[in-house]
């Protein structure tokens, strides 16, 4: 998938665990794990907003685009 | 929204219990017919009350239709189905007729039982709010296939009877020719509709998966 997530990098920089983030944004650990592992197919703006708010970052810090090699 | 969910749950529950009773009845009928099948096979003197065959006849007879109010009208009867009892005393046609009857009953039981499994999985899925179970797609397709097979059997069977075994049917001092009947061709249309339903269900399952992977 061309869109990749850098959630684990940001969490490490902020010294926050996935469990702490899930409690703060009210999203289950299972769903955050799906996002972190790159298996997510889509993310709601409300979810992105909540994550950016808690991690004090921009959406571009969490999401990146790498085109598929042909 | 919650009231609608509750209503849907009650409807599914109701259909599930109707199907449960139907499965019981058809299963019982199938078991009894199999017992009679073997009794007939091994004891030629045994006369069961079925199987019977529905044979379409070429009829072109004048008749009178009497209404409830006493009025009478002349009519022309141009189609009729007759049923009678055949067992293995009639040789191979008798045995094949028994097999045909058992096949139709088996297909009916399979359809009702598969429908029951589908509704059971939908009923059990209400806890997860997800009625889309992958196995149900194939179950719906199998119901369509069973209906198709049943329709083909019902079309082919009179053809076999007419061209290989039976000549005419004589009753009321008249001889009637067996007619080919393609009415069951309509069941092929229903099978196609059910295949479309299976596709819609498959799309629903994909959308549900997409939704689950939307964070």
Interface residues (C-beta under 8 A of the other chain):
Chain A: X27 X31 X32 X34 X35 X39 X40 X41 X42 X43 X44 X47
Chain B: X210 X213 X214 X215
